[in-house]
Amino acid sequence: MTAGDLRQFLEKKVDEFNQPSFIKEDPISIPHLFTRKQDIEIAGFFAAIFSWGNRTTIIQKTNDLMRRMNMSPLEFCMNYDKKDFKRLTGFKHRTFSEEDLLYFVEFFHHHFRKWNSLEIAFSKWMGCDDENTENSLNGFKKYFFSFEHLKRTEKHVSSPSQKSTCKRMNMFLRWMVRKDTKGVDFGIWEKISPSQLICPIDVHVARVARRLNLIKRKQTDWLSAIELTEHLKKLDADDPAKYDFALFSLGALEKF
């Protein structure tokens, strides 16, 4: 397949799946339940963090959490006290426990008392000249765990310094940063450019990307995510992460 043919093929798949109909069965449906920016950010963050395994289960568990937060995550995190803990008692999603959840709520409580958006927690660590979000993700993890916490909770937020693909973090950034007219991604952040985004990579994306010769690296790690994104930038330097729609859907939905 020539570069031109590949671009045409992937653009067609992006157009097919980057549609409002995609939302309902994807974890991005959770932040789409809200209109206030901060609620979108918090709901989106939890939906991304929980995004491993079956998509139906991910959506169900995140919906459960939003209901426990009275469908107002910002207000819940800002005003929570000990009497609210019982609403979170027993929450669990795979290895994400009640104890982990309490720390996440505490982080949002502290952060939103000082800032009116989660964007600064990512953007403050990078510059407009940064090629990608590596510094952003490394800085965010350090900031996120700057309060007293259980060591075990750290496994739920990945960073490039760990050589992780950072699939869930990259997906969250895609949701918040990408801008188009299709209505799937939110595009509510301004300080990070879509051109700096790294394409989220999971087993489905990695399989398709290797089949299309977009990844040659054997390991699936941060360098693989960089390699994939560099190839995608040759197709669209301004918006490489949009091809996540194509690669994920080809792998997970069409079994390409």
Secondary structure, 3 states (H helix, E strand, C coil): CCHHHHHHHHHHHHHHHCCHHHCCCCHHHCHHHCCCHHHHHHHHHHHHHCCCCCHHHHHHHHHHHHHHCCCCHHHHHHHCCHHHHHHHCCCCECCECHHHHHHHHHHHHHHHHHCCCCHHHHHCCCCCCCCCCHHHHHHHHHHHCCCCCCHHHHHHCCCHHHCCCCHHHHHHHHHHHCCCCCCCCCCCCCCCCHHHCCCCCCHHHHHHHHHCCCCCCCCCCHHHHHHHHHHHHCCCCCCHHHHHHHHHHHHHHCCC
